[in-house]
Amino acid sequence: MQLKIHPLKLPLKKPFTIAYGTFNFREAVIVELKDGELSGFGEATVITYYGKNLPQFLSVLEKNTAFIETLEIETPSQFWKQLHPIFKDHPFLLCALDVAAHDLWAKKQNLPLYQAWDLKNDNLPLTNFTISIGSIENMLEQMQAFPSPIYKIKLGTKEDIAIIKALRQASKAIFRVDANCAWTVKETLKNAVAMRELGVEFLEQPLAKEDWKGMKILFEKSVLPLIADESCQVSSDVKKCHQHFHGINIKLMKCGGLTPALEMIQQAKALNMKVMVGCMTESSIGISAIAHLLPMLDYVDMDGALLLKEDPAEGVTIKDGQVFFSKGFGIGGRLKKR
């Protein structure tokens, strides 16, 4: 097996603002595991506010290339277990390698990945489209530029209620709100009442990720469901979120790939919690991997490639929130020829 590394710059259509800052582009690494004529692809996005950078990603991959190329992919989970001791402090890279292994594993069976997992691609949840933080006028422009049946609205300002009121006047779509840890308990309880009246479906991560005491209060008193994001990054977090949140939002890059994500989904369902999978700003490689989890999900946020000025990859497509699988095997994603 051969490892190929493809560093990429992903310019955005428009600046994207969340509670952590404003971004005009993302950097990413596509990893390719090549075995004969077949290649499996996976992606790792560079997120600077997690202390990551592209040179670091490339250095770690290059340092461990020789070891990775000695491994066989009997099953993706076995491959993940062999990589984990080395990449446990680099979950984004572990994710990329794990997704590439799943892609290659399913391609060797001549199956789409969801079929290799014995899943069916019917009754799939629709994806939302994300509206980044800005002035009310700017956020209305974002919404008008991309009609969608569901919007995830990034908040964390002094005008949060006014923003939702203005957006509601312009759209009958389902609204989901992501506060990115920016609210207090008091703010959340107040906002939840107002936002329920404005048709908001749920609130994502209203408090700081370690504020378990505050989340317990919200779990008991909030009139809207609460979904964990920053508070639920790895498998061991799922149990902690039980009775503090009504559901979890899994990010493949944060947890280390599809292998741990499958475990987290199973754990959450056993606890009767809702399950969502979210994305970073990423190409159609990463988004296509998420798509194969859809049969197991209640909600999904997989709009990352829609934010790009130019997608360097192709795979699943999205229209009016509906996900359409490509005809290829594996995750159905590949890099475009350059």
Secondary structure by P-SEA (a helix, b strand, c coil): cbbbbbbbbbbbccccccccccccbbbbbbbbbccccbbbbbbccccccccccaaaaaaaaaaaaaaaaacccccaaaaaaaacccccccaaaaaaaaaaaaaaaaaaacccccccccccccbbbbbbbbbccccaaaaaaaaaacccccccccccccaaaaaaaaaaaacccbbbbbccccccaaaaaaaaaaaaaaccccccccccccaaaaaaaaaacccbbbbbccccccccccccccccccbbbbbccccccaaaaaaaaaaaaaabbbbbbbbccccaaaaaaaaaacccccbbbccccccccccccccccccccbbbbccccccccccccc
